[in-house]
Amino acid sequence: MPELVFFRRGEEVLRVALERQRMVLGRAQDCDIVIPDPHVSRQHLALLLDGTRCLL
């Protein structure tokens, strides 16, 4: 299963399995992956998985 891995200053801080075809990242609490940073939009981006590639 594909994973999304976040690093900060070279250290891994979060690892998330990409279990669904569409996942939304952002700082809003209803996002699939919440990034608590004021520089991140409420809904910053969506990942769309189609089995062979990932679109942002």
PDB file of N, H, CA, C and O in Angstrom:
ATOM      1  N   MET A   1       0.844  -1.173   0.000  1.00  0.00           N
ATOM      2  CA  MET A   1       0.000   0.000   0.000  1.00  0.00           C
ATOM      3  C   MET A   1       0.895   1.245   0.000  1.00  0.00           C
ATOM      4  O   MET A   1       1.857   1.310   0.766  1.00  0.00           O
ATOM      5  N   PRO A   2       0.589   2.230  -0.850  1.00  0.00           N
ATOM      6  CA  PRO A   2       1.405   3.448  -0.869  1.00  0.00           C
ATOM      7  C   PRO A   2       1.251   4.246   0.418  1.00  0.00           C
ATOM      8  O   PRO A   2       0.215   4.201   1.081  1.00  0.00           O
ATOM      9  N   GLU A   3       2.299   4.969   0.749  1.00  0.00           N
ATOM     10  H   GLU A   3       3.141   5.005   0.210  1.00  0.00           H
ATOM     11  CA  GLU A   3       2.288   5.812   1.945  1.00  0.00           C
ATOM     12  C   GLU A   3       2.777   7.211   1.586  1.00  0.00           C
ATOM     13  O   GLU A   3       3.531   7.404   0.632  1.00  0.00           O
ATOM     14  N   LEU A   4       2.334   8.160   2.364  1.00  0.00           N
ATOM     15  H   LEU A   4       1.721   8.004   3.139  1.00  0.00           H
ATOM     16  CA  LEU A   4       2.817   9.532   2.275  1.00  0.00           C
ATOM     17  C   LEU A   4       3.625   9.780   3.542  1.00  0.00           C
ATOM     18  O   LEU A   4       3.128   9.587   4.652  1.00  0.00           O
ATOM     19  N   VAL A   5       4.875  10.210   3.370  1.00  0.00           N
ATOM     20  H   VAL A   5       5.279  10.367   2.468  1.00  0.00           H
ATOM     21  CA  VAL A   5       5.769  10.393   4.516  1.00  0.00           C
ATOM     22  C   VAL A   5       6.173  11.859   4.593  1.00  0.00           C
ATOM     23  O   VAL A   5       6.626  12.443   3.609  1.00  0.00           O
ATOM     24  N   PHE A   6       6.003  12.443   5.768  1.00  0.00           N
ATOM     25  H   PHE A   6       5.635  11.968   6.567  1.00  0.00           H
ATOM     26  CA  PHE A   6       6.353  13.838   6.011  1.00  0.00           C
ATOM     27  C   PHE A   6       7.642  13.901   6.820  1.00  0.00           C
ATOM     28  O   PHE A   6       7.826  13.161   7.786  1.00  0.00           O
ATOM     29  N   PHE A   7       8.528  14.801   6.404  1.00  0.00           N
ATOM     30  H   PHE A   7       8.378  15.402   5.619  1.00  0.00           H
ATOM     31  CA  PHE A   7       9.785  15.030   7.107  1.00  0.00           C
ATOM     32  C   PHE A   7       9.885  16.491   7.515  1.00  0.00           C
ATOM     33  O   PHE A   7       9.388  17.379   6.822  1.00  0.00           O
ATOM     34  N   ARG A   8      10.529  16.727   8.638  1.00  0.00           N
ATOM     35  H   ARG A   8      10.933  16.006   9.201  1.00  0.00           H
ATOM     36  CA  ARG A   8      10.837  18.092   9.077  1.00  0.00           C
ATOM     37  C   ARG A   8      12.282  18.089   9.541  1.00  0.00           C
ATOM     38  O   ARG A   8      12.660  17.377  10.471  1.00  0.00           O
ATOM     39  N   ARG A   9      13.082  18.911   8.862  1.00  0.00           N
ATOM     40  H   ARG A   9      12.775  19.490   8.106  1.00  0.00           H
ATOM     41  CA  ARG A   9      14.513  19.001   9.171  1.00  0.00           C
ATOM     42  C   ARG A   9      15.182  17.630   9.144  1.00  0.00           C
ATOM     43  O   ARG A   9      16.017  17.320   9.993  1.00  0.00           O
ATOM     44  N   GLY A  10      14.806  16.814   8.160  1.00  0.00           N
ATOM     45  H   GLY A  10      14.128  17.066   7.470  1.00  0.00           H
ATOM     46  CA  GLY A  10      15.424  15.517   7.986  1.00  0.00           C
ATOM     47  C   GLY A  10      14.872  14.398   8.850  1.00  0.00           C
ATOM     48  O   GLY A  10      15.293  13.251   8.704  1.00  0.00           O
ATOM     49  N   GLU A  11      13.929  14.704   9.756  1.00  0.00           N
ATOM     50  H   GLU A  11      13.587  15.636   9.874  1.00  0.00           H
ATOM     51  CA  GLU A  11      13.352  13.687  10.627  1.00  0.00           C
ATOM     52  C   GLU A  11      11.926  13.381  10.198  1.00  0.00           C
ATOM     53  O   GLU A  11      11.145  14.290   9.914  1.00  0.00           O
ATOM     54  N   GLU A  12      11.599  12.123  10.153  1.00  0.00           N
ATOM     55  H   GLU A  12      12.233  11.386  10.384  1.00  0.00           H
ATOM     56  CA  GLU A  12      10.229  11.729   9.836  1.00  0.00           C
ATOM     57  C   GLU A  12       9.302  12.124  10.976  1.00  0.00           C
ATOM     58  O   GLU A  12       9.563  11.805  12.136  1.00  0.00           O
ATOM     59  N   VAL A  13       8.212  12.824  10.641  1.00  0.00           N
ATOM     60  H   VAL A  13       8.000  13.083   9.698  1.00  0.00           H
ATOM     61  CA  VAL A  13       7.262  13.246  11.676  1.00  0.00           C
ATOM     62  C   VAL A  13       5.881  12.621  11.510  1.00  0.00           C
ATOM     63  O   VAL A  13       5.091  12.594  12.454  1.00  0.00           O
ATOM     64  N   LEU A  14       5.587  12.115  10.304  1.00  0.00           N
ATOM     65  H   LEU A  14       6.229  12.136   9.537  1.00  0.00           H
ATOM     66  CA  LEU A  14       4.263  11.535  10.086  1.00  0.00           C
ATOM     67  C   LEU A  14       4.327  10.590   8.897  1.00  0.00           C
ATOM     68  O   LEU A  14       4.965  10.886   7.887  1.00  0.00           O
ATOM     69  N   ARG A  15       3.662   9.454   9.027  1.00  0.00           N
ATOM     70  H   ARG A  15       3.143   9.213   9.848  1.00  0.00           H
ATOM     71  CA  ARG A  15       3.562   8.473   7.931  1.00  0.00           C
ATOM     72  C   ARG A  15       2.095   8.066   7.845  1.00  0.00           C
ATOM     73  O   ARG A  15       1.505   7.615   8.826  1.00  0.00           O
ATOM     74  N   VAL A  16       1.513   8.233   6.650  1.00  0.00           N
ATOM     75  H   VAL A  16       1.992   8.600   5.853  1.00  0.00           H
ATOM     76  CA  VAL A  16       0.083   7.961   6.465  1.00  0.00           C
ATOM     77  C   VAL A  16      -0.090   7.002   5.292  1.00  0.00           C
ATOM     78  O   VAL A  16       0.435   7.240   4.205  1.00  0.00           O
ATOM     79  N   ALA A  17      -0.827   5.921   5.519  1.00  0.00           N
ATOM     80  H   ALA A  17      -1.254   5.728   6.402  1.00  0.00           H
ATOM     81  CA  ALA A  17      -1.164   4.997   4.437  1.00  0.00           C
ATOM     82  C   ALA A  17      -2.237   5.647   3.565  1.00  0.00           C
ATOM     83  O   ALA A  17      -3.213   6.194   4.078  1.00  0.00           O
ATOM     84  N   LEU A  18      -2.053   5.586   2.257  1.00  0.00           N
ATOM     85  H   LEU A  18      -1.260   5.142   1.840  1.00  0.00           H
ATOM     86  CA  LEU A  18      -3.015   6.147   1.312  1.00  0.00           C
ATOM     87  C   LEU A  18      -4.031   5.056   0.974  1.00  0.00           C
ATOM     88  O   LEU A  18      -3.861   4.300   0.018  1.00  0.00           O
ATOM     89  N   GLU A  19      -5.083   4.993   1.775  1.00  0.00           N
ATOM     90  H   GLU A  19      -5.222   5.607   2.552  1.00  0.00           H
ATOM     91  CA  GLU A  19      -6.045   3.898   1.718  1.00  0.00           C
ATOM     92  C   GLU A  19      -7.225   4.163   0.794  1.00  0.00           C
ATOM     93  O   GLU A  19      -7.926   3.228   0.406  1.00  0.00           O
ATOM     94  N   ARG A  20      -7.453   5.417   0.439  1.00  0.00           N
ATOM     95  H   ARG A  20      -6.884   6.177   0.754  1.00  0.00           H
ATOM     96  CA  ARG A  20      -8.614   5.760  -0.390  1.00  0.00           C
ATOM     97  C   ARG A  20      -8.165   6.379  -1.693  1.00  0.00           C
ATOM     98  O   ARG A  20      -7.012   6.790  -1.822  1.00  0.00           O
ATOM     99  N   GLN A  21      -9.060   6.450  -2.659  1.00  0.00           N
ATOM    100  H   GLN A  21      -9.997   6.116  -2.554  1.00  0.00           H
ATOM    101  CA  GLN A  21      -8.725   7.035  -3.957  1.00  0.00           C
ATOM    102  C   GLN A  21      -8.508   8.536  -3.872  1.00  0.00           C
ATOM    103  O   GLN A  21      -7.726   9.090  -4.644  1.00  0.00           O
ATOM    104  N   ARG A  22      -9.185   9.202  -2.950  1.00  0.00           N
ATOM    105  H   ARG A  22      -9.820   8.752  -2.322  1.00  0.00           H
ATOM    106  CA  ARG A  22      -9.051  10.662  -2.808  1.00  0.00           C
ATOM    107  C   ARG A  22      -8.842  10.997  -1.341  1.00  0.00           C
ATOM    108  O   ARG A  22      -9.612  10.581  -0.476  1.00  0.00           O
ATOM    109  N   MET A  23      -7.786  11.756  -1.076  1.00  0.00           N
ATOM    110  H   MET A  23      -7.160  12.095  -1.778  1.00  0.00           H
ATOM    111  CA  MET A  23      -7.509  12.212   0.284  1.00  0.00           C
ATOM    112  C   MET A  23      -7.161  13.691   0.239  1.00  0.00           C
ATOM    113  O   MET A  23      -6.407  14.138  -0.624  1.00  0.00           O
ATOM    114  N   VAL A  24      -7.727  14.455   1.192  1.00  0.00           N
ATOM    115  H   VAL A  24      -8.340  14.092   1.894  1.00  0.00           H
ATOM    116  CA  VAL A  24      -7.512  15.898   1.256  1.00  0.00           C
ATOM    117  C   VAL A  24      -6.572  16.208   2.410  1.00  0.00           C
ATOM    118  O   VAL A  24      -6.734  15.697   3.518  1.00  0.00           O
ATOM    119  N   LEU A  25      -5.575  17.063   2.129  1.00  0.00           N
ATOM    120  H   LEU A  25      -5.443  17.479   1.229  1.00  0.00           H
ATOM    121  CA  LEU A  25      -4.631  17.528   3.138  1.00  0.00           C
ATOM    122  C   LEU A  25      -4.887  18.998   3.409  1.00  0.00           C
ATOM    123  O   LEU A  25      -5.169  19.762   2.486  1.00  0.00           O
ATOM    124  N   GLY A  26      -4.792  19.396   4.657  1.00  0.00           N
ATOM    125  H   GLY A  26      -4.563  18.776   5.407  1.00  0.00           H
ATOM    126  CA  GLY A  26      -4.963  20.802   5.017  1.00  0.00           C
ATOM    127  C   GLY A  26      -5.015  20.962   6.512  1.00  0.00           C
ATOM    128  O   GLY A  26      -4.823  19.997   7.252  1.00  0.00           O
ATOM    129  N   ARG A  27      -5.276  22.185   6.972  1.00  0.00           N
ATOM    130  H   ARG A  27      -5.433  22.969   6.371  1.00  0.00           H
ATOM    131  CA  ARG A  27      -5.308  22.423   8.416  1.00  0.00           C
ATOM    132  C   ARG A  27      -6.700  22.304   9.024  1.00  0.00           C
ATOM    133  O   ARG A  27      -6.835  22.332  10.247  1.00  0.00           O
ATOM    134  N   ALA A  28      -7.748  22.173   8.193  1.00  0.00           N
ATOM    135  H   ALA A  28      -7.638  22.151   7.200  1.00  0.00           H
ATOM    136  CA  ALA A  28      -9.108  22.008   8.715  1.00  0.00           C
ATOM    137  C   ALA A  28      -9.253  20.634   9.374  1.00  0.00           C
ATOM    138  O   ALA A  28      -8.680  19.649   8.908  1.00  0.00           O
ATOM    139  N   GLN A  29     -10.010  20.581  10.443  1.00  0.00           N
ATOM    140  H   GLN A  29     -10.475  21.381  10.821  1.00  0.00           H
ATOM    141  CA  GLN A  29     -10.169  19.339  11.198  1.00  0.00           C
ATOM    142  C   GLN A  29     -10.891  18.248  10.416  1.00  0.00           C
ATOM    143  O   GLN A  29     -10.780  17.073  10.765  1.00  0.00           O
ATOM    144  N   ASP A  30     -11.631  18.611   9.363  1.00  0.00           N
ATOM    145  H   ASP A  30     -11.721  19.565   9.080  1.00  0.00           H
ATOM    146  CA  ASP A  30     -12.344  17.596   8.592  1.00  0.00           C
ATOM    147  C   ASP A  30     -11.520  17.041   7.427  1.00  0.00           C
ATOM    148  O   ASP A  30     -12.025  16.230   6.651  1.00  0.00           O
ATOM    149  N   CYS A  31     -10.273  17.460   7.294  1.00  0.00           N
ATOM    150  H   CYS A  31      -9.862  18.119   7.924  1.00  0.00           H
ATOM    151  CA  CYS A  31      -9.389  16.917   6.252  1.00  0.00           C
ATOM    152  C   CYS A  31      -8.983  15.488   6.627  1.00  0.00           C
ATOM    153  O   CYS A  31      -9.005  15.111   7.798  1.00  0.00           O
ATOM    154  N   ASP A  32      -8.620  14.717   5.630  1.00  0.00           N
ATOM    155  H   ASP A  32      -8.603  15.023   4.678  1.00  0.00           H
ATOM    156  CA  ASP A  32      -8.161  13.352   5.882  1.00  0.00           C
ATOM    157  C   ASP A  32      -6.807  13.348   6.583  1.00  0.00           C
ATOM    158  O   ASP A  32      -6.549  12.510   7.446  1.00  0.00           O
ATOM    159  N   ILE A  33      -5.948  14.290   6.205  1.00  0.00           N
ATOM    160  H   ILE A  33      -6.158  14.971   5.503  1.00  0.00           H
ATOM    161  CA  ILE A  33      -4.642  14.458   6.832  1.00  0.00           C
ATOM    162  C   ILE A  33      -4.553  15.905   7.286  1.00  0.00           C
ATOM    163  O   ILE A  33      -4.510  16.819   6.463  1.00  0.00           O
ATOM    164  N   VAL A  34      -4.526  16.114   8.602  1.00  0.00           N
ATOM    165  H   VAL A  34      -4.562  15.372   9.271  1.00  0.00           H
ATOM    166  CA  VAL A  34      -4.512  17.465   9.175  1.00  0.00           C
ATOM    167  C   VAL A  34      -3.076  17.896   9.426  1.00  0.00           C
ATOM    168  O   VAL A  34      -2.307  17.192  10.081  1.00  0.00           O
ATOM    169  N   ILE A  35      -2.723  19.074   8.890  1.00  0.00           N
ATOM    170  H   ILE A  35      -3.348  19.645   8.358  1.00  0.00           H
ATOM    171  CA  ILE A  35      -1.399  19.654   9.073  1.00  0.00           C
ATOM    172  C   ILE A  35      -1.595  20.976   9.831  1.00  0.00           C
ATOM    173  O   ILE A  35      -1.991  21.979   9.238  1.00  0.00           O
ATOM    174  N   PRO A  36      -1.317  20.972  11.132  1.00  0.00           N
ATOM    175  CA  PRO A  36      -1.590  22.149  11.957  1.00  0.00           C
ATOM    176  C   PRO A  36      -0.522  23.234  11.797  1.00  0.00           C
ATOM    177  O   PRO A  36       0.335  23.413  12.662  1.00  0.00           O
ATOM    178  N   ASP A  37      -0.590  23.942  10.692  1.00  0.00           N
ATOM    179  H   ASP A  37      -1.286  23.797   9.989  1.00  0.00           H
ATOM    180  CA  ASP A  37       0.372  25.001  10.403  1.00  0.00           C
ATOM    181  C   ASP A  37      -0.387  26.167   9.785  1.00  0.00           C
ATOM    182  O   ASP A  37      -1.143  25.959   8.835  1.00  0.00           O
ATOM    183  N   PRO A  38      -0.213  27.391  10.291  1.00  0.00           N
ATOM    184  CA  PRO A  38      -0.960  28.533   9.760  1.00  0.00           C
ATOM    185  C   PRO A  38      -0.630  28.862   8.301  1.00  0.00           C
ATOM    186  O   PRO A  38      -1.393  29.577   7.651  1.00  0.00           O
ATOM    187  N   HIS A  39       0.484  28.360   7.778  1.00  0.00           N
ATOM    188  H   HIS A  39       1.104  27.779   8.306  1.00  0.00           H
ATOM    189  CA  HIS A  39       0.853  28.599   6.380  1.00  0.00           C
ATOM    190  C   HIS A  39       0.156  27.634   5.422  1.00  0.00           C
ATOM    191  O   HIS A  39       0.243  27.794   4.204  1.00  0.00           O
ATOM    192  N   VAL A  40      -0.532  26.634   5.969  1.00  0.00           N
ATOM    193  H   VAL A  40      -0.602  26.504   6.958  1.00  0.00           H
ATOM    194  CA  VAL A  40      -1.245  25.646   5.163  1.00  0.00           C
ATOM    195  C   VAL A  40      -2.710  26.075   5.074  1.00  0.00           C
ATOM    196  O   VAL A  40      -3.308  26.465   6.076  1.00  0.00           O
ATOM    197  N   SER A  41      -3.282  26.003   3.877  1.00  0.00           N
ATOM    198  H   SER A  41      -2.796  25.686   3.063  1.00  0.00           H
ATOM    199  CA  SER A  41      -4.695  26.345   3.686  1.00  0.00           C
ATOM    200  C   SER A  41      -5.589  25.342   4.394  1.00  0.00           C
ATOM    201  O   SER A  41      -5.154  24.245   4.744  1.00  0.00           O
ATOM    202  N   ARG A  42      -6.853  25.729   4.605  1.00  0.00           N
ATOM    203  H   ARG A  42      -7.206  26.621   4.321  1.00  0.00           H
ATOM    204  CA  ARG A  42      -7.796  24.805   5.249  1.00  0.00           C
ATOM    205  C   ARG A  42      -7.895  23.504   4.458  1.00  0.00           C
ATOM    206  O   ARG A  42      -7.869  22.416   5.032  1.00  0.00           O
ATOM    207  N   GLN A  43      -8.006  23.624   3.151  1.00  0.00           N
ATOM    208  H   GLN A  43      -8.027  24.509   2.684  1.00  0.00           H
ATOM    209  CA  GLN A  43      -7.943  22.464   2.264  1.00  0.00           C
ATOM    210  C   GLN A  43      -6.841  22.758   1.261  1.00  0.00           C
ATOM    211  O   GLN A  43      -7.075  23.399   0.236  1.00  0.00           O
ATOM    212  N   HIS A  44      -5.662  22.294   1.556  1.00  0.00           N
ATOM    213  H   HIS A  44      -5.472  21.773   2.388  1.00  0.00           H
ATOM    214  CA  HIS A  44      -4.470  22.683   0.807  1.00  0.00           C
ATOM    215  C   HIS A  44      -4.339  21.940  -0.520  1.00  0.00           C
ATOM    216  O   HIS A  44      -4.022  22.550  -1.541  1.00  0.00           O
ATOM    217  N   LEU A  45      -4.578  20.641  -0.513  1.00  0.00           N
ATOM    218  H   LEU A  45      -4.836  20.146   0.317  1.00  0.00           H
ATOM    219  CA  LEU A  45      -4.506  19.873  -1.755  1.00  0.00           C
ATOM    220  C   LEU A  45      -5.232  18.562  -1.592  1.00  0.00           C
ATOM    221  O   LEU A  45      -5.497  18.106  -0.480  1.00  0.00           O
ATOM    222  N   ALA A  46      -5.548  17.963  -2.727  1.00  0.00           N
ATOM    223  H   ALA A  46      -5.332  18.333  -3.630  1.00  0.00           H
ATOM    224  CA  ALA A  46      -6.159  16.641  -2.738  1.00  0.00           C
ATOM    225  C   ALA A  46      -5.247  15.701  -3.508  1.00  0.00           C
ATOM    226  O   ALA A  46      -4.711  16.060  -4.556  1.00  0.00           O
ATOM    227  N   LEU A  47      -5.077  14.508  -2.987  1.00  0.00           N
ATOM    228  H   LEU A  47      -5.512  14.216  -2.135  1.00  0.00           H
ATOM    229  CA  LEU A  47      -4.344  13.443  -3.664  1.00  0.00           C
ATOM    230  C   LEU A  47      -5.371  12.532  -4.319  1.00  0.00           C
ATOM    231  O   LEU A  47      -6.314  12.082  -3.668  1.00  0.00           O
ATOM    232  N   LEU A  48      -5.189  12.264  -5.589  1.00  0.00           N
ATOM    233  H   LEU A  48      -4.422  12.629  -6.118  1.00  0.00           H
ATOM    234  CA  LEU A  48      -6.082  11.372  -6.309  1.00  0.00           C
ATOM    235  C   LEU A  48      -5.270  10.185  -6.809  1.00  0.00           C
ATOM    236  O   LEU A  48      -4.354  10.344  -7.616  1.00  0.00           O
ATOM    237  N   LEU A  49      -5.613   8.995  -6.325  1.00  0.00           N
ATOM    238  H   LEU A  49      -6.357   8.865  -5.670  1.00  0.00           H
ATOM    239  CA  LEU A  49      -4.897   7.776  -6.688  1.00  0.00           C
ATOM    240  C   LEU A  49      -5.741   6.994  -7.696  1.00  0.00           C
ATOM    241  O   LEU A  49      -6.928   6.760  -7.471  1.00  0.00           O
ATOM    242  N   ASP A  50      -5.120   6.591  -8.809  1.00  0.00           N
ATOM    243  H   ASP A  50      -4.155   6.780  -8.992  1.00  0.00           H
ATOM    244  CA  ASP A  50      -5.872   5.818  -9.801  1.00  0.00           C
ATOM    245  C   ASP A  50      -5.308   4.415  -9.998  1.00  0.00           C
ATOM    246  O   ASP A  50      -5.635   3.753 -10.983  1.00  0.00           O
ATOM    247  N   GLY A  51      -4.479   3.960  -9.090  1.00  0.00           N
ATOM    248  H   GLY A  51      -4.214   4.498  -8.290  1.00  0.00           H
ATOM    249  CA  GLY A  51      -3.915   2.620  -9.192  1.00  0.00           C
ATOM    250  C   GLY A  51      -2.510   2.576  -9.739  1.00  0.00           C
ATOM    251  O   GLY A  51      -1.725   1.713  -9.346  1.00  0.00           O
ATOM    252  N   THR A  52      -2.168   3.495 -10.647  1.00  0.00           N
ATOM    253  H   THR A  52      -2.806   4.196 -10.966  1.00  0.00           H
ATOM    254  CA  THR A  52      -0.827   3.501 -11.223  1.00  0.00           C
ATOM    255  C   THR A  52      -0.103   4.818 -10.973  1.00  0.00           C
ATOM    256  O   THR A  52       1.118   4.889 -11.113  1.00  0.00           O
ATOM    257  N   ARG A  53      -0.836   5.850 -10.611  1.00  0.00           N
ATOM    258  H   ARG A  53      -1.828   5.793 -10.498  1.00  0.00           H
ATOM    259  CA  ARG A  53      -0.196   7.153 -10.391  1.00  0.00           C
ATOM    260  C   ARG A  53      -0.965   7.942  -9.339  1.00  0.00           C
ATOM    261  O   ARG A  53      -2.086   7.593  -8.971  1.00  0.00           O
ATOM    262  N   CYS A  54      -0.348   8.994  -8.875  1.00  0.00           N
ATOM    263  H   CYS A  54       0.563   9.278  -9.174  1.00  0.00           H
ATOM    264  CA  CYS A  54      -0.941   9.882  -7.884  1.00  0.00           C
ATOM    265  C   CYS A  54      -0.962  11.287  -8.473  1.00  0.00           C
ATOM    266  O   CYS A  54       0.074  11.818  -8.873  1.00  0.00           O
ATOM    267  N   LEU A  55      -2.139  11.877  -8.523  1.00  0.00           N
ATOM    268  H   LEU A  55      -2.981  11.446  -8.198  1.00  0.00           H
ATOM    269  CA  LEU A  55      -2.288  13.246  -9.034  1.00  0.00           C
ATOM    270  C   LEU A  55      -2.540  14.180  -7.859  1.00  0.00           C
ATOM    271  O   LEU A  55      -3.255  13.824  -6.922  1.00  0.00           O
ATOM    272  N   LEU A  56      -1.956  15.372  -7.903  1.00  0.00           N
ATOM    273  H   LEU A  56      -1.375  15.661  -8.663  1.00  0.00           H
ATOM    274  CA  LEU A  56      -2.174  16.372  -6.859  1.00  0.00           C
ATOM    275  C   LEU A  56      -3.124  17.420  -7.364  1.00  0.00           C
ATOM    276  O   LEU A  56      -3.446  18.362  -6.640  1.00  0.00           O
TER     277      LEU A  56
END
